[in-house]
Amino acid sequence: MSESARVRPSVVVLGGGYGGSKVARLLDDVADVTLVDPSDAFMHNVAAWRALVEPEWLDRIFVPYRRLLTHGRFLRDHAVAVDGTQVTLASGTTLRPDYLVLATGSAYPFPAKAGQPDAELAKAEARAAHEVLAGAERVLLVGAGPVGLELAGEIKAAFPGKHVTLADVAPDILPGPFEQELRDELRRQLDELGVELKLGSPLRELPAAPPATAAPIAIATDAGEKLTADVWFRCFGVVPRTDYLRGALAESLDAQGYVQVDSGLRVLGQERVFAIGDISDADRNMAGFAGQQGELLAANLRAQITGEGETVAYERRPALILVPLGPEGGAGQLPGQGVIGPDATAEIKGRAMLVEHSTGHFDAPGQA
């Protein structure tokens, strides 16, 4: 059957993040694609911390969705009820696609993710937070996972004279399936940067002041240690965005609120509904994994639509992470290589923060 004679199936992608944007772009030529997202632009949030300390990065990490699709359409909207058959959007629009891809990602405190759906407002919010940070002498970061570590490194690289305290209830930094050698190397570099670690005791309470705002901070840990700062940032609290799911789709959630999928990234019990990225239980929450899931799912759906090629199962990825501490520092763990140091981390991620790698597919002709 010729391409012109083939009926193009409809594909609705909810969420235009690292996974959803890949699916939409890669199926644009073989399907009637509708991408739905409440924001007007994709945000490359991997570089959000760099943009906080160097606001000139902001225009590089926001890319308008109008530059993604050549044939399909982008709806600036969000789903309020999805039952696997029908998608109801906040505007009242209803969609009944042949294939549905759930890629709504996760919520996370600003500045790791934008606090505003409008790109220009989000940039203004980031610039305001930068001014607050620039004027602070002491900074408190609560949460010693990848976000807290990277933000500490960015602040010390840009403002080496500031006092940065990193607090976490856990006895060590960087939870997850990583080698202790990686934690030790990151702690060594944090010590060289002058970052103060307060680990192993919960805070009696979070600061009363909102994060990223100038305010005198004075709190204590259960161990009795006093922590003071002029501004604080919340570096924990990922929440999958699944509150719009109804019926059988809501029943597919696991105890942690993630959508359960099979090896084809298909929602359990569904034939043509898929879930990828941070809302899925397919893998750990990482932008790179979401992008890989998007590419694999797009290839599988293309094979189904065109009848050409074979479908491939998604395999959970081995432990992998890159934690820059500013443009020239940091460490990581790569499959087959083990722990890598600051030079390799800077070369792979820290200097350019994967901007071109993550936004290069926003290249629809005539859509600049």
Contacts in CASP RR format, 6 or more apart in sequence:
PFRMAT RR
TARGET T0000
AUTHOR 0000-0000-0000
METHOD contacts of the structure
MODEL  1
MSESARVRPSVVVLGGGYGGSKVARLLDDVADVTLVDPSDAFMHNVAAWR
ALVEPEWLDRIFVPYRRLLTHGRFLRDHAVAVDGTQVTLASGTTLRPDYL
VLATGSAYPFPAKAGQPDAELAKAEARAAHEVLAGAERVLLVGAGPVGLE
LAGEIKAAFPGKHVTLADVAPDILPGPFEQELRDELRRQLDELGVELKLG
SPLRELPAAPPATAAPIAIATDAGEKLTADVWFRCFGVVPRTDYLRGALA
ESLDAQGYVQVDSGLRVLGQERVFAIGDISDADRNMAGFAGQQGELLAAN
LRAQITGEGETVAYERRPALILVPLGPEGGAGQLPGQGVIGPDATAEIKG
RAMLVEHSTGHFDAPGQA
6 306 0 8 1.000
8 30 0 8 1.000
8 31 0 8 1.000
8 32 0 8 1.000
9 31 0 8 1.000
9 32 0 8 1.000
9 98 0 8 1.000
9 99 0 8 1.000
9 305 0 8 1.000
10 31 0 8 1.000
10 32 0 8 1.000
10 33 0 8 1.000
10 34 0 8 1.000
10 95 0 8 1.000
10 96 0 8 1.000
10 97 0 8 1.000
10 98 0 8 1.000
10 99 0 8 1.000
11 23 0 8 1.000
11 24 0 8 1.000
11 27 0 8 1.000
11 31 0 8 1.000
11 32 0 8 1.000
11 33 0 8 1.000
11 34 0 8 1.000
11 97 0 8 1.000
11 98 0 8 1.000
11 99 0 8 1.000
11 100 0 8 1.000
11 101 0 8 1.000
11 301 0 8 1.000
12 33 0 8 1.000
12 34 0 8 1.000
12 36 0 8 1.000
12 87 0 8 1.000
12 95 0 8 1.000
12 97 0 8 1.000
12 99 0 8 1.000
12 100 0 8 1.000
12 101 0 8 1.000
13 20 0 8 1.000
13 23 0 8 1.000
13 24 0 8 1.000
13 33 0 8 1.000
13 34 0 8 1.000
13 35 0 8 1.000
13 36 0 8 1.000
13 101 0 8 1.000
13 103 0 8 1.000
14 36 0 8 1.000
14 37 0 8 1.000
14 78 0 8 1.000
14 79 0 8 1.000
14 82 0 8 1.000
14 87 0 8 1.000
14 100 0 8 1.000
14 101 0 8 1.000
14 102 0 8 1.000
14 103 0 8 1.000
14 104 0 8 1.000
15 21 0 8 1.000
15 35 0 8 1.000
15 36 0 8 1.000
15 37 0 8 1.000
15 103 0 8 1.000
15 104 0 8 1.000
15 105 0 8 1.000
16 24 0 8 1.000
16 35 0 8 1.000
16 37 0 8 1.000
16 42 0 8 1.000
16 65 0 8 1.000
16 103 0 8 1.000
17 37 0 8 1.000
17 42 0 8 1.000
17 103 0 8 1.000
17 105 0 8 1.000
17 290 0 8 1.000
18 277 0 8 1.000
18 287 0 8 1.000
18 288 0 8 1.000
18 290 0 8 1.000
18 291 0 8 1.000
18 358 0 8 1.000
19 103 0 8 1.000
19 276 0 8 1.000
19 277 0 8 1.000
19 290 0 8 1.000
19 291 0 8 1.000
19 293 0 8 1.000
19 294 0 8 1.000
20 35 0 8 1.000
20 101 0 8 1.000
20 103 0 8 1.000
20 276 0 8 1.000
20 290 0 8 1.000
20 294 0 8 1.000
21 35 0 8 1.000
21 42 0 8 1.000
21 65 0 8 1.000
21 68 0 8 1.000
21 361 0 8 1.000
21 362 0 8 1.000
22 291 0 8 1.000
22 294 0 8 1.000
22 295 0 8 1.000
22 298 0 8 1.000
22 361 0 8 1.000
23 101 0 8 1.000
23 103 0 8 1.000
23 276 0 8 1.000
23 294 0 8 1.000
23 297 0 8 1.000
23 298 0 8 1.000
23 301 0 8 1.000
24 33 0 8 1.000
24 35 0 8 1.000
24 68 0 8 1.000
24 69 0 8 1.000
24 72 0 8 1.000
25 68 0 8 1.000
25 69 0 8 1.000
25 361 0 8 1.000
25 362 0 8 1.000
26 294 0 8 1.000
26 295 0 8 1.000
26 298 0 8 1.000
26 299 0 8 1.000
26 302 0 8 1.000
26 361 0 8 1.000
27 33 0 8 1.000
27 298 0 8 1.000
27 301 0 8 1.000
27 302 0 8 1.000
27 305 0 8 1.000
28 69 0 8 1.000
28 70 0 8 1.000
28 71 0 8 1.000
28 72 0 8 1.000
29 70 0 8 1.000
29 71 0 8 1.000
30 302 0 8 1.000
30 305 0 8 1.000
30 306 0 8 1.000
31 99 0 8 1.000
31 301 0 8 1.000
31 305 0 8 1.000
32 71 0 8 1.000
32 72 0 8 1.000
33 69 0 8 1.000
33 71 0 8 1.000
33 72 0 8 1.000
33 73 0 8 1.000
34 72 0 8 1.000
34 73 0 8 1.000
34 74 0 8 1.000
34 75 0 8 1.000
34 95 0 8 1.000
34 97 0 8 1.000
35 65 0 8 1.000
35 68 0 8 1.000
35 69 0 8 1.000
35 72 0 8 1.000
35 73 0 8 1.000
35 74 0 8 1.000
35 75 0 8 1.000
36 74 0 8 1.000
36 75 0 8 1.000
36 77 0 8 1.000
36 78 0 8 1.000
36 79 0 8 1.000
36 87 0 8 1.000
36 89 0 8 1.000
37 65 0 8 1.000
37 74 0 8 1.000
37 75 0 8 1.000
37 76 0 8 1.000
37 77 0 8 1.000
37 78 0 8 1.000
38 76 0 8 1.000
38 77 0 8 1.000
38 78 0 8 1.000
38 117 0 8 1.000
39 65 0 8 1.000
39 76 0 8 1.000
39 114 0 8 1.000
39 117 0 8 1.000
39 118 0 8 1.000
39 119 0 8 1.000
39 122 0 8 1.000
40 64 0 8 1.000
40 65 0 8 1.000
40 76 0 8 1.000
40 117 0 8 1.000
40 118 0 8 1.000
40 119 0 8 1.000
41 62 0 8 1.000
41 63 0 8 1.000
41 64 0 8 1.000
41 65 0 8 1.000
41 119 0 8 1.000
42 62 0 8 1.000
42 63 0 8 1.000
42 64 0 8 1.000
42 65 0 8 1.000
42 68 0 8 1.000
42 359 0 8 1.000
42 362 0 8 1.000
43 61 0 8 1.000
43 62 0 8 1.000
43 113 0 8 1.000
43 114 0 8 1.000
43 119 0 8 1.000
43 122 0 8 1.000
44 60 0 8 1.000
44 61 0 8 1.000
44 62 0 8 1.000
44 63 0 8 1.000
44 353 0 8 1.000
44 354 0 8 1.000
44 355 0 8 1.000
44 358 0 8 1.000
44 359 0 8 1.000
45 61 0 8 1.000
45 108 0 8 1.000
45 112 0 8 1.000
45 113 0 8 1.000
45 114 0 8 1.000
45 287 0 8 1.000
46 287 0 8 1.000
46 353 0 8 1.000
46 354 0 8 1.000
46 358 0 8 1.000
47 57 0 8 1.000
47 60 0 8 1.000
47 61 0 8 1.000
47 353 0 8 1.000
47 354 0 8 1.000
47 355 0 8 1.000
48 61 0 8 1.000
48 111 0 8 1.000
48 112 0 8 1.000
48 113 0 8 1.000
48 114 0 8 1.000
48 126 0 8 1.000
49 111 0 8 1.000
49 112 0 8 1.000
49 147 0 8 1.000
49 150 0 8 1.000
49 151 0 8 1.000
49 154 0 8 1.000
50 57 0 8 1.000
50 154 0 8 1.000
50 326 0 8 1.000
50 327 0 8 1.000
50 353 0 8 1.000
51 57 0 8 1.000
51 58 0 8 1.000
51 60 0 8 1.000
51 61 0 8 1.000
51 111 0 8 1.000
51 126 0 8 1.000
52 111 0 8 1.000
52 126 0 8 1.000
52 129 0 8 1.000
52 130 0 8 1.000
52 133 0 8 1.000
52 151 0 8 1.000
52 154 0 8 1.000
53 130 0 8 1.000
53 133 0 8 1.000
53 154 0 8 1.000
53 155 0 8 1.000
53 157 0 8 1.000
53 158 0 8 1.000
53 159 0 8 1.000
54 158 0 8 1.000
55 123 0 8 1.000
55 126 0 8 1.000
55 127 0 8 1.000
55 130 0 8 1.000
57 353 0 8 1.000
58 123 0 8 1.000
58 126 0 8 1.000
58 127 0 8 1.000
59 123 0 8 1.000
60 355 0 8 1.000
60 359 0 8 1.000
61 355 0 8 1.000
61 359 0 8 1.000
62 119 0 8 1.000
62 122 0 8 1.000
62 123 0 8 1.000
63 359 0 8 1.000
63 362 0 8 1.000
64 119 0 8 1.000
64 362 0 8 1.000
65 74 0 8 1.000
65 76 0 8 1.000
66 74 0 8 1.000
66 364 0 8 1.000
66 367 0 8 1.000
67 362 0 8 1.000
67 363 0 8 1.000
67 364 0 8 1.000
67 367 0 8 1.000
67 368 0 8 1.000
68 74 0 8 1.000
68 361 0 8 1.000
68 362 0 8 1.000
68 364 0 8 1.000
68 367 0 8 1.000
69 364 0 8 1.000
69 367 0 8 1.000
70 364 0 8 1.000
70 365 0 8 1.000
70 367 0 8 1.000
75 89 0 8 1.000
75 93 0 8 1.000
77 89 0 8 1.000
77 90 0 8 1.000
77 91 0 8 1.000
77 93 0 8 1.000
78 89 0 8 1.000
78 90 0 8 1.000
78 244 0 8 1.000
79 87 0 8 1.000
79 88 0 8 1.000
79 89 0 8 1.000
79 90 0 8 1.000
79 104 0 8 1.000
79 244 0 8 1.000
80 88 0 8 1.000
80 89 0 8 1.000
80 90 0 8 1.000
80 244 0 8 1.000
81 87 0 8 1.000
81 88 0 8 1.000
81 244 0 8 1.000
81 246 0 8 1.000
82 88 0 8 1.000
82 100 0 8 1.000
82 102 0 8 1.000
82 244 0 8 1.000
82 245 0 8 1.000
82 246 0 8 1.000
82 249 0 8 1.000
83 245 0 8 1.000
83 246 0 8 1.000
83 247 0 8 1.000
83 248 0 8 1.000
83 249 0 8 1.000
84 100 0 8 1.000
84 248 0 8 1.000
84 249 0 8 1.000
84 270 0 8 1.000
84 273 0 8 1.000
85 96 0 8 1.000
86 94 0 8 1.000
86 95 0 8 1.000
86 96 0 8 1.000
87 94 0 8 1.000
87 95 0 8 1.000
87 96 0 8 1.000
87 97 0 8 1.000
87 100 0 8 1.000
88 94 0 8 1.000
89 95 0 8 1.000
98 272 0 8 1.000
99 272 0 8 1.000
99 273 0 8 1.000
99 274 0 8 1.000
99 301 0 8 1.000
100 272 0 8 1.000
100 273 0 8 1.000
100 274 0 8 1.000
101 273 0 8 1.000
101 274 0 8 1.000
101 275 0 8 1.000
101 276 0 8 1.000
101 297 0 8 1.000
102 242 0 8 1.000
102 245 0 8 1.000
102 249 0 8 1.000
102 259 0 8 1.000
102 267 0 8 1.000
102 273 0 8 1.000
102 274 0 8 1.000
102 275 0 8 1.000
102 276 0 8 1.000
102 279 0 8 1.000
102 280 0 8 1.000
103 275 0 8 1.000
103 276 0 8 1.000
103 277 0 8 1.000
103 279 0 8 1.000
103 290 0 8 1.000
103 294 0 8 1.000
104 241 0 8 1.000
104 242 0 8 1.000
104 244 0 8 1.000
104 279 0 8 1.000
105 240 0 8 1.000
105 241 0 8 1.000
105 277 0 8 1.000
105 278 0 8 1.000
105 279 0 8 1.000
105 290 0 8 1.000
106 238 0 8 1.000
106 239 0 8 1.000
106 240 0 8 1.000
106 241 0 8 1.000
106 278 0 8 1.000
106 279 0 8 1.000
106 285 0 8 1.000
107 113 0 8 1.000
107 238 0 8 1.000
107 239 0 8 1.000
107 241 0 8 1.000
108 147 0 8 1.000
108 237 0 8 1.000
108 238 0 8 1.000
108 239 0 8 1.000
109 211 0 8 1.000
109 233 0 8 1.000
109 234 0 8 1.000
109 235 0 8 1.000
109 236 0 8 1.000
109 237 0 8 1.000
110 125 0 8 1.000
110 129 0 8 1.000
110 211 0 8 1.000
110 212 0 8 1.000
111 126 0 8 1.000
111 129 0 8 1.000
111 212 0 8 1.000
111 233 0 8 1.000
112 147 0 8 1.000
112 151 0 8 1.000
112 235 0 8 1.000
114 122 0 8 1.000
114 125 0 8 1.000
114 126 0 8 1.000
115 122 0 8 1.000
115 125 0 8 1.000
116 122 0 8 1.000
116 124 0 8 1.000
116 125 0 8 1.000
129 212 0 8 1.000
132 212 0 8 1.000
132 213 0 8 1.000
132 214 0 8 1.000
132 231 0 8 1.000
133 139 0 8 1.000
133 155 0 8 1.000
133 159 0 8 1.000
133 212 0 8 1.000
133 231 0 8 1.000
134 159 0 8 1.000
135 214 0 8 1.000
135 230 0 8 1.000
136 162 0 8 1.000
136 214 0 8 1.000
136 229 0 8 1.000
136 230 0 8 1.000
136 231 0 8 1.000
137 162 0 8 1.000
137 163 0 8 1.000
137 230 0 8 1.000
138 162 0 8 1.000
138 163 0 8 1.000
138 164 0 8 1.000
138 165 0 8 1.000
138 217 0 8 1.000
138 228 0 8 1.000
138 229 0 8 1.000
138 230 0 8 1.000
139 155 0 8 1.000
139 162 0 8 1.000
139 163 0 8 1.000
139 164 0 8 1.000
139 165 0 8 1.000
139 229 0 8 1.000
139 230 0 8 1.000
139 231 0 8 1.000
139 232 0 8 1.000
139 233 0 8 1.000
140 165 0 8 1.000
140 167 0 8 1.000
140 207 0 8 1.000
140 217 0 8 1.000
140 227 0 8 1.000
140 228 0 8 1.000
140 229 0 8 1.000
140 231 0 8 1.000
140 232 0 8 1.000
140 233 0 8 1.000
141 148 0 8 1.000
141 151 0 8 1.000
141 152 0 8 1.000
141 164 0 8 1.000
141 165 0 8 1.000
141 166 0 8 1.000
141 167 0 8 1.000
141 232 0 8 1.000
141 233 0 8 1.000
141 235 0 8 1.000
142 167 0 8 1.000
142 168 0 8 1.000
142 203 0 8 1.000
142 206 0 8 1.000
142 232 0 8 1.000
142 233 0 8 1.000
142 234 0 8 1.000
142 235 0 8 1.000
142 236 0 8 1.000
143 166 0 8 1.000
143 167 0 8 1.000
143 168 0 8 1.000
143 234 0 8 1.000
143 235 0 8 1.000
143 236 0 8 1.000
144 166 0 8 1.000
144 167 0 8 1.000
144 168 0 8 1.000
144 170 0 8 1.000
144 172 0 8 1.000
144 173 0 8 1.000
144 174 0 8 1.000
144 197 0 8 1.000
144 199 0 8 1.000
144 235 0 8 1.000
145 168 0 8 1.000
145 173 0 8 1.000
145 174 0 8 1.000
145 175 0 8 1.000
145 235 0 8 1.000
145 236 0 8 1.000
146 174 0 8 1.000
146 321 0 8 1.000
146 323 0 8 1.000
147 235 0 8 1.000
147 236 0 8 1.000
148 166 0 8 1.000
148 233 0 8 1.000
148 235 0 8 1.000
149 166 0 8 1.000
149 173 0 8 1.000
149 174 0 8 1.000
149 186 0 8 1.000
149 190 0 8 1.000
149 323 0 8 1.000
149 325 0 8 1.000
150 323 0 8 1.000
150 324 0 8 1.000
150 325 0 8 1.000
150 326 0 8 1.000
151 233 0 8 1.000
151 235 0 8 1.000
152 164 0 8 1.000
152 166 0 8 1.000
152 190 0 8 1.000
152 193 0 8 1.000
152 195 0 8 1.000
152 325 0 8 1.000
153 164 0 8 1.000
153 190 0 8 1.000
153 193 0 8 1.000
153 195 0 8 1.000
153 324 0 8 1.000
153 325 0 8 1.000
153 326 0 8 1.000
153 329 0 8 1.000
153 330 0 8 1.000
154 324 0 8 1.000
154 325 0 8 1.000
154 326 0 8 1.000
155 162 0 8 1.000
155 164 0 8 1.000
156 162 0 8 1.000
156 164 0 8 1.000
156 193 0 8 1.000
156 194 0 8 1.000
156 195 0 8 1.000
156 325 0 8 1.000
156 326 0 8 1.000
157 193 0 8 1.000
157 325 0 8 1.000
157 326 0 8 1.000
157 327 0 8 1.000
157 328 0 8 1.000
157 329 0 8 1.000
158 326 0 8 1.000
160 193 0 8 1.000
163 196 0 8 1.000
164 193 0 8 1.000
164 194 0 8 1.000
164 195 0 8 1.000
164 196 0 8 1.000
165 195 0 8 1.000
165 196 0 8 1.000
165 197 0 8 1.000
165 198 0 8 1.000
165 227 0 8 1.000
165 229 0 8 1.000
166 173 0 8 1.000
166 190 0 8 1.000
166 195 0 8 1.000
166 196 0 8 1.000
166 197 0 8 1.000
166 198 0 8 1.000
167 197 0 8 1.000
167 198 0 8 1.000
167 199 0 8 1.000
167 203 0 8 1.000
167 221 0 8 1.000
167 227 0 8 1.000
168 198 0 8 1.000
168 199 0 8 1.000
168 200 0 8 1.000
169 199 0 8 1.000
169 200 0 8 1.000
169 201 0 8 1.000
169 202 0 8 1.000
169 203 0 8 1.000
170 199 0 8 1.000
170 200 0 8 1.000
171 199 0 8 1.000
171 200 0 8 1.000
172 183 0 8 1.000
172 199 0 8 1.000
173 183 0 8 1.000
173 186 0 8 1.000
173 187 0 8 1.000
173 190 0 8 1.000
173 197 0 8 1.000
173 199 0 8 1.000
174 182 0 8 1.000
174 183 0 8 1.000
174 186 0 8 1.000
174 321 0 8 1.000
174 323 0 8 1.000
176 319 0 8 1.000
177 319 0 8 1.000
178 319 0 8 1.000
178 321 0 8 1.000
178 333 0 8 1.000
179 319 0 8 1.000
179 333 0 8 1.000
179 338 0 8 1.000
179 339 0 8 1.000
181 339 0 8 1.000
182 321 0 8 1.000
182 323 0 8 1.000
182 331 0 8 1.000
182 332 0 8 1.000
182 333 0 8 1.000
182 339 0 8 1.000
185 330 0 8 1.000
185 331 0 8 1.000
185 339 0 8 1.000
185 341 0 8 1.000
186 323 0 8 1.000
186 325 0 8 1.000
186 330 0 8 1.000
186 331 0 8 1.000
187 197 0 8 1.000
189 325 0 8 1.000
189 329 0 8 1.000
189 330 0 8 1.000
189 331 0 8 1.000
189 342 0 8 1.000
190 197 0 8 1.000
190 325 0 8 1.000
193 325 0 8 1.000
198 221 0 8 1.000
198 225 0 8 1.000
198 227 0 8 1.000
200 223 0 8 1.000
201 221 0 8 1.000
201 222 0 8 1.000
201 223 0 8 1.000
201 224 0 8 1.000
201 225 0 8 1.000
202 221 0 8 1.000
202 222 0 8 1.000
203 219 0 8 1.000
203 220 0 8 1.000
203 221 0 8 1.000
203 222 0 8 1.000
203 227 0 8 1.000
204 219 0 8 1.000
204 220 0 8 1.000
204 221 0 8 1.000
204 222 0 8 1.000
205 219 0 8 1.000
206 219 0 8 1.000
206 234 0 8 1.000
207 215 0 8 1.000
207 217 0 8 1.000
207 219 0 8 1.000
207 229 0 8 1.000
207 232 0 8 1.000
209 215 0 8 1.000
209 216 0 8 1.000
209 217 0 8 1.000
209 232 0 8 1.000
211 231 0 8 1.000
211 232 0 8 1.000
211 233 0 8 1.000
211 234 0 8 1.000
212 231 0 8 1.000
212 233 0 8 1.000
213 231 0 8 1.000
214 230 0 8 1.000
214 231 0 8 1.000
215 230 0 8 1.000
215 231 0 8 1.000
216 228 0 8 1.000
216 230 0 8 1.000
217 227 0 8 1.000
217 228 0 8 1.000
217 229 0 8 1.000
217 230 0 8 1.000
217 231 0 8 1.000
217 232 0 8 1.000
218 226 0 8 1.000
218 227 0 8 1.000
218 228 0 8 1.000
219 226 0 8 1.000
219 227 0 8 1.000
220 226 0 8 1.000
220 227 0 8 1.000
221 227 0 8 1.000
238 278 0 8 1.000
238 285 0 8 1.000
240 256 0 8 1.000
240 257 0 8 1.000
240 258 0 8 1.000
240 259 0 8 1.000
240 278 0 8 1.000
240 279 0 8 1.000
241 278 0 8 1.000
241 279 0 8 1.000
242 250 0 8 1.000
242 253 0 8 1.000
242 257 0 8 1.000
242 258 0 8 1.000
242 259 0 8 1.000
242 279 0 8 1.000
245 252 0 8 1.000
245 253 0 8 1.000
245 259 0 8 1.000
248 269 0 8 1.000
248 270 0 8 1.000
249 259 0 8 1.000
249 267 0 8 1.000
249 270 0 8 1.000
249 273 0 8 1.000
252 259 0 8 1.000
252 260 0 8 1.000
252 267 0 8 1.000
252 268 0 8 1.000
252 269 0 8 1.000
252 270 0 8 1.000
253 259 0 8 1.000
253 260 0 8 1.000
254 260 0 8 1.000
254 281 0 8 1.000
256 281 0 8 1.000
258 279 0 8 1.000
258 280 0 8 1.000
258 281 0 8 1.000
259 267 0 8 1.000
259 275 0 8 1.000
259 279 0 8 1.000
259 280 0 8 1.000
259 281 0 8 1.000
260 267 0 8 1.000
260 268 0 8 1.000
260 281 0 8 1.000
261 267 0 8 1.000
261 268 0 8 1.000
261 274 0 8 1.000
261 275 0 8 1.000
261 276 0 8 1.000
261 280 0 8 1.000
261 281 0 8 1.000
261 282 0 8 1.000
262 268 0 8 1.000
263 313 0 8 1.000
263 314 0 8 1.000
263 315 0 8 1.000
264 274 0 8 1.000
264 296 0 8 1.000
264 297 0 8 1.000
264 300 0 8 1.000
264 311 0 8 1.000
264 313 0 8 1.000
264 314 0 8 1.000
265 274 0 8 1.000
265 275 0 8 1.000
265 276 0 8 1.000
265 280 0 8 1.000
265 282 0 8 1.000
265 293 0 8 1.000
265 296 0 8 1.000
265 297 0 8 1.000
265 300 0 8 1.000
265 314 0 8 1.000
266 273 0 8 1.000
266 274 0 8 1.000
267 273 0 8 1.000
267 274 0 8 1.000
267 275 0 8 1.000
274 297 0 8 1.000
275 282 0 8 1.000
276 282 0 8 1.000
276 290 0 8 1.000
276 291 0 8 1.000
276 293 0 8 1.000
276 294 0 8 1.000
276 297 0 8 1.000
277 283 0 8 1.000
277 285 0 8 1.000
277 289 0 8 1.000
277 290 0 8 1.000
277 291 0 8 1.000
277 293 0 8 1.000
277 294 0 8 1.000
278 285 0 8 1.000
278 290 0 8 1.000
280 293 0 8 1.000
282 289 0 8 1.000
282 293 0 8 1.000
282 314 0 8 1.000
282 316 0 8 1.000
283 289 0 8 1.000
283 293 0 8 1.000
283 314 0 8 1.000
283 316 0 8 1.000
283 317 0 8 1.000
284 317 0 8 1.000
286 320 0 8 1.000
286 321 0 8 1.000
287 358 0 8 1.000
289 317 0 8 1.000
292 317 0 8 1.000
293 314 0 8 1.000
296 312 0 8 1.000
296 314 0 8 1.000
297 314 0 8 1.000
299 312 0 8 1.000
300 311 0 8 1.000
300 312 0 8 1.000
302 308 0 8 1.000
303 309 0 8 1.000
303 310 0 8 1.000
303 311 0 8 1.000
304 311 0 8 1.000
317 335 0 8 1.000
318 335 0 8 1.000
319 333 0 8 1.000
319 335 0 8 1.000
320 333 0 8 1.000
320 334 0 8 1.000
320 335 0 8 1.000
321 332 0 8 1.000
321 333 0 8 1.000
322 332 0 8 1.000
322 334 0 8 1.000
322 345 0 8 1.000
322 348 0 8 1.000
322 349 0 8 1.000
322 350 0 8 1.000
323 330 0 8 1.000
323 331 0 8 1.000
323 332 0 8 1.000
323 345 0 8 1.000
324 330 0 8 1.000
324 345 0 8 1.000
324 346 0 8 1.000
324 349 0 8 1.000
324 350 0 8 1.000
324 353 0 8 1.000
325 331 0 8 1.000
325 342 0 8 1.000
326 350 0 8 1.000
327 346 0 8 1.000
327 350 0 8 1.000
327 351 0 8 1.000
328 342 0 8 1.000
328 346 0 8 1.000
328 350 0 8 1.000
328 351 0 8 1.000
329 341 0 8 1.000
329 342 0 8 1.000
329 345 0 8 1.000
329 346 0 8 1.000
329 350 0 8 1.000
330 341 0 8 1.000
330 342 0 8 1.000
330 345 0 8 1.000
330 346 0 8 1.000
330 350 0 8 1.000
331 339 0 8 1.000
331 340 0 8 1.000
331 341 0 8 1.000
331 342 0 8 1.000
331 345 0 8 1.000
332 339 0 8 1.000
332 340 0 8 1.000
332 341 0 8 1.000
332 344 0 8 1.000
332 345 0 8 1.000
333 339 0 8 1.000
333 340 0 8 1.000
334 340 0 8 1.000
340 348 0 8 1.000
END
